[in-house]
Amino acid sequence: MSVTRLLIGLAAVAIALWVLVGEQLAGVSADAVVNARLVSIRAPVAGRLTLQPLTLGARVRIGDDIGSVQDPRSDAVRLDDLVMEEALATAAVTRANADLAATEAEIPRMAERTRIYHEERRAELQARLDLLRGQGAQTGTAPVDQGVADLSTTPVPTQGERIRILEIALEAEARGVFLGDGYNDAPWSEQHLSDLNQTEAAQKAALAEAQARQAAIAARVDAEHLRVNLASNATLTSPVDGIFWELRSAGGEDVQRGDELLKLIDCSSTFVTLSVTQSIYNSLKIGDPARFRPDGQNTVFDGTVTRLAGSGAETIYRNLAVAATAKHLERYDVAIDVPGLAGDDRLGCAVGRTGRVFFQARPLDWLRSWVQGWVRG
């Protein structure tokens, strides 16, 4: 009986030693911490800074209003010049429209006058022709009708010749050709109508040119308005879902374009940074599995090695929320991606939360998995 108890005791001691040694010799980090990338908000223009009443650590969403930079002294001289040019171009369009409207109003009146003239002229010639034909053929030296033609004073045309002259004039009138004083083939109203049509075409071309110029200047005015607005008043919005982490300039200060105003934590970029011994570091490679357990919790999150920065990795922490400690830099830097953190309500963006990372299986992993399943169930 005592031998059995002795064997049982030795077995228990051996198991305990195996568990203790296995737990301690498993690859483990010294100072794992939840970290994230920082996003800097810089002044897009020079001016007076105004910030929303946010406290450090406050949550922000993409597009949230953070503040603004206003510069009431922005240069608007070019805008003033363009506005004046636009006014002149508008006046030119108005004048071109008025000139064209006047011409278009005159054209129908002159066309109607020309139509009436031709109708009355044909009626006059027809009446004279009918009169001569009714008198019958005669000879003599009757005077020539000065309203029809002034071909010659001597010899005096016969009545038959005058009839022929009237017939020629009437035929020409039917074709739209005016025969009267011997050198004009159209009456004054028709000549003026032709001039009006040419003027109308020229005025339409001038109006189109003025409208194109007005549109071009208006587009430049709009662009300059946008430039002046951007230069005089710029709104600051959050580019990420994150945390208000660091304030570099206070509200009410005058800032210059490009000045860093504040920093936000990008919660979508959380991962775990840690340091390990040289022997563990040399046994790792990108893509190796890892497990992260936050301090004070039994929950363990699966992860993957994503970066092996080695010793002296200070520079890579310049854009991260949690900087490396001096002790951390004495060891070998490793970063792991832990997707499960994003879905955890308490640890989704718990930057600065510490824990431990394990790279090898440990004797009690089965027990931890069972406890986690039982707690979640």
Secondary structure, 3 states (H helix, E strand, C coil): CHHHHHHHHHHHHHHHHHHHHHHHHCCECCCEEEECEEEEEECCCCEEEEECCCCCCCEECCCCEEEEEECCCCCCHHHHHHHHHHHHHHHHHHHHHHHHHHHHHHHHHHHHHHHHHHHHHHHHHHHHHHHHHHHCCCCCCCCCCCCCCCCCCCCCCCHHHHHHHHHHHHHHHHCCCCCCCCCCCCCHHHHHHHHHHHHHHHHHHHHHHHHHHHHHHHHHHHHHHHHHHHHHEEEEECCCCEEEEEECCCCCCEECCCCEEEEEEEHHHCEEEEEECHHHHHCCCCCCEEEEEECCCCCCEEEEEEEEEECCCHHHHCCECCCCCHHHHHCEEEEEECHHHCCCCCCCCCCCCEEEEECCCCCCHHHHHHHHHHHHC
